[in-house]
């Protein structure tokens, strides 16, 4: 899963990691993508979600919405 590889380079604690993974899974579901995929769109999505979380947001729903909005991705 793209998100797990990128999380290795962060200092997030367990609660933050759970929020990021939840946001990633929700975003993948909204886009009808398989979260296990390892392709450019899931990597970019994972990076955007981590970027938002690094900015201090901890609510998975808000992280997901912000990532989709900032990437201008239509929901499936």
C-alpha positions as CSV (number, residue, x, y, z in Angstrom):
1,X,0.0,0.0,0.0
2,X,1.5,3.4,-1.0
3,X,0.6,5.1,2.3
4,X,2.6,2.7,4.4
5,X,5.9,3.3,2.5
6,X,5.5,7.0,2.9
7,X,4.6,6.8,6.6
8,X,8.0,5.3,7.3
9,X,9.6,8.7,6.8
10,X,7.3,10.5,9.3
11,X,7.4,11.0,13.1
12,X,3.6,10.4,13.4
13,X,2.4,8.6,16.5
14,X,-0.1,5.7,16.5
15,X,-3.2,7.9,16.6
16,X,-1.9,10.1,13.7
17,X,-1.0,7.0,11.7
18,X,-4.5,5.6,12.2
19,X,-6.0,8.9,11.1
20,X,-3.8,9.1,7.9
21,X,-4.5,5.5,6.9
22,X,-8.3,6.0,7.5
23,X,-8.2,9.2,5.4
24,X,-6.3,7.3,2.6
25,X,-8.7,4.4,2.6
26,X,-11.7,6.7,2.5
27,X,-10.2,8.7,-0.4
28,X,-9.4,5.6,-2.3
29,X,-13.0,4.4,-1.8
30,X,-14.4,7.8,-2.9
31,X,-12.3,7.5,-6.1
32,X,-13.1,3.8,-6.6
33,X,-9.4,2.9,-6.4
34,X,-7.9,-0.1,-4.7
35,X,-5.9,1.1,-1.7
36,X,-3.4,-1.7,-2.2
37,X,-2.4,-0.4,-5.6
38,X,1.1,0.9,-6.1
39,X,0.8,3.3,-9.0
40,X,1.3,7.0,-9.5
41,X,-2.2,8.2,-8.5
42,X,-2.2,6.3,-5.2
43,X,1.3,7.5,-4.4
44,X,0.4,11.1,-5.1
45,X,-2.8,10.7,-3.1
46,X,-0.9,9.2,-0.2
47,X,1.7,12.0,-0.3
48,X,-1.0,14.7,-0.3
49,X,-2.8,13.1,2.7
50,X,0.5,13.0,4.6
51,X,1.2,16.6,3.7
52,X,-2.2,17.7,5.1
53,X,-1.7,15.7,8.3
54,X,1.8,17.2,8.7
55,X,0.0,20.6,8.7
56,X,-1.8,19.5,11.9
57,X,-5.1,18.2,10.8
58,X,-6.0,15.0,12.6
59,X,-9.6,14.3,11.6
60,X,-9.6,11.6,8.9
61,X,-12.7,12.9,7.2
62,X,-11.3,16.4,6.9
63,X,-7.9,15.1,5.7
64,X,-9.7,13.0,3.0
65,X,-11.9,15.9,1.8
66,X,-9.0,18.3,1.8
67,X,-6.8,15.9,-0.3
68,X,-9.5,15.3,-2.8
69,X,-10.3,19.0,-3.1
70,X,-6.7,20.1,-3.4
71,X,-6.0,17.5,-6.0
72,X,-9.2,18.5,-8.0
73,X,-10.2,14.8,-8.2
74,X,-13.8,14.0,-9.0
75,X,-15.3,11.4,-6.8
76,X,-16.4,8.3,-8.7
